[in-house]
Amino acid sequence: MKLSRILSNLNGISRSQANFLIASGRVTVNAAPCREPASEVDRFALVRVDGETIQAGEPAYYLMLHKPAGYLSATLDDTHKTVLDLIAPALRPELHIAGRLDRASTGLLILTNDGQWSRQLTEPRIKIPKVYLVTTANPISPDTAIRFAEGIWFEFEQLTTSPAKLEILAPREARVTIYEGRYHQVKRMFHAAGNRVTALHRESMGNIRLDEKLAPGEYRPLSGEEICHIRD
């Protein structure tokens, strides 16, 4: 919401008065003066006029979870356990998942209540790299890396995936880097190459790497540096 609108929503303050207060430097956003009435201010920001709090700012949550196998990346399900079952009950209503993993997959999962931030993390056009450790049913053919680098045609979406990097670590093990995060993308890419994924573990999203100290099912808040990396 624009800063001027936040102020003008208050009883007794018109839009012109709000603009005057902002231009005069009497309004701060997160303790810093803001002189632009059109500045976009989210619900997490602390807004004050002459030191008086106008918007207290809601708490923002950014969590890293080490997802174990067997949990759905969903907020609610009548049949299966979900990743929200691993989170403190008080936080569950606030959170959504930024970049899902299927029930059998493991590794880094991000949960937040900041929708704008999570869109930056998952939007395909921004091309934040996502890295996965993959185990396959059959040996990985040498030409698979070439096919991934060229992009794989997905009939359902009528598109070719962005170039992906495949590093073969063992006959049936590889590290894959993709830049989109489409539905079951890594598994579908291997299927198109004539192979089948038997295990999928996400290691990182951008500069956010799964904390080695987290056991499956454990989580921690993201650091300020991890959060700001996505904003940048």
N, C-alpha and C positions, 0 to 999 in steps of 0.2 A: 504494500500500500504506500502511496506517496506520503511523504512527511507532512505536507500541507493538509492532506485529508485527515490524517491522524489528529492533528490539532483542531481542525474545523469540525470534527465530529463531537467535540466537547461543547456542552451547553454554554452559550454566551460568547463563543469565538467564531467570527465569520471567516470566510476564506481569505479575504483581504487582510484581516488582522493576523491570521496565521502566517501569511506570507511576510508581513512586516516583522513579526517576532523572529522568524527564521532568518530573514535578511539582516536583522540587527545583531545576529550572533547570540541571541538569548536562548537558543534551543541546542541541546546537546544530544547526540546519539552515541550510546556507549561511552559516555564521558568526553566525547570529542565534539567541538562546535560544528554544526552543519548549517550552511547558509544557502542550500539549494532546496527550494520548496518541492521540486519534482523528484528529489532523491527517493529511491525505493527503500522502504524500511520493513524488515520482516517482523514476525511476531516475537522473535527471540531478543529483539533489541530493547535496551533501556533508553527511554526517551524522557528528557526533563526540560522544563521551561523555567528559567530563573531558579534552578535548583529544585523545583517541585516535580515530583515524578508524575508523568502523564501516562506512560506505559511501562509497567514494571519489567516486562520481558519474560516470556515463558522459558523454562529450562530446556536446553537442546541436548539431545542424547545421540552419541555416536559410539556404537559398540562393535567390537570384533569378537566373533564367536568361532570357536573351532568346532565346526559341524561334524557330528558323528554320523555314520550310516544309520538308516532306519528312521530318520526324522524328515518330515515334509517341510519344505520351505514355504510355509503358509502360516497365517495368523490364527486360523481355526480350521479344524477338520473333525468330523464326527467319528471317523474310523481310526485314523493313524495319529501317532504322536507328532507334534509340530515343534519346530525350533523354538517357538515362543514358550513351550513348556520348560525350556532350559533357562529361561530368564526370570529374574525376580518378579513376582506377581504385580508389584506396584508399577513396574515399567511396561508391562505387556500392552496395556491399552494405547500407549503412546507410539508404539514402534511399527515400522513396516520394514520390509526386506529390500535391500538394494543389491540386486543381482542374485537370482535364485540358483540353487543347486537341486538336482533331483534327489529323490529319497535315498537312493543307493550311494550317491556321491558324498565326498567328505571335504573338509578343509575350510578355507577362509569364507566366512559369511559376514556381511555387514548389515547391521540393523540401526535404524535412525528414526527420528521424528521430523527431520528436516528434508522436506520433499524437494526443494530446489537443489540442495546439495546432492541428494541421491540421484537426481536426474543427470547431473554433471558426471557422476561416476558411471552411469549405465548407458547414457545416450550413445548409440552406435556412431553417429557422425563425429563425436569428440575423439573417438579412437583411443581410449585409455587401454593400455595392454593388460590382458588377463592371462595369467600363466597357470598351466595345469600339468600335473604329473599323471601320465596315462599308462595303463596296462592293457594289453590287447590279447585277444584269443589266439591270434595267429602271428607269426613273425611279420614285422613291419617291412614292407618292400622298399627298396632304395628310391623308387620313383614317387613314393608318397609325399616326401618333402617337396618335390617339384610340383606336384598337383596342389598341395596346400599353398605354396607360394604363388601359384597362378590364380587361386581362388576356385571354390567348388560351387557348381550350379545347384541351387535349391529350387526344385520344381514348384513346391507349394508357394513360396514367396515370389517366384519368378525373378530371382536375382542371383548374382554371383557373389560369394563372400569376399570380403577384403582379403588381401594376401596375408597368410598366416605363416608362422615360423615353426618348423618341426625339427627337434634335435633328438636323434635316436641315441638312447642310452644303453640299451640292451636289445636282444632280438625282439622282445615283446614289451619293451618299455620306452617311453619317449616323453620329452618335455615339449608342450605345445603352447605357443603364444598366439592369441587371437586379439582382435581389436574391436569386436562388436558385442558378442554375448547374445546371439539369437537362440531361439528355443532349441535345446539339446544340440547346440551347434557342433561341439567337438565330436560327439557320438555320431552325428549325421555325416560329418566330414569323413570319419573313418569308414563308416558304412559305404559311402560313395566310392571309397578307395578299395573296397572289397575286404574290409576287416571289421572286427567288432570290439568295442571297448568293454572290458570286464571290470575295470576300476578307474575312477576319476577323482583326483584330489586337487583342489584349487590351492595354489601356493601364494598368489599375490594378485592384487588389482592396483595398477599404477605402482606407486611407491609404498603402498600398504601391503606388507608381507605378514603372513600368518606368524604370530608369535610362537616360537619354539617352546616357550614355557607353558603354553596353554595345552592342557590335556583335552582330548575329545569331550565336548560338552561344557567346557569352561569358556568364559568370556572376560573381556576387560574393556574399559573405555579407550577410545582412540586418543593418541597424544595430539597436542595442538599442531605439531608439525604434520602429522598424518592427515588431519582435517584440512589444514591450509593447503596441502599439496593438491587436493582435489579442487579447492576453490581457485587456485592459481591456473 
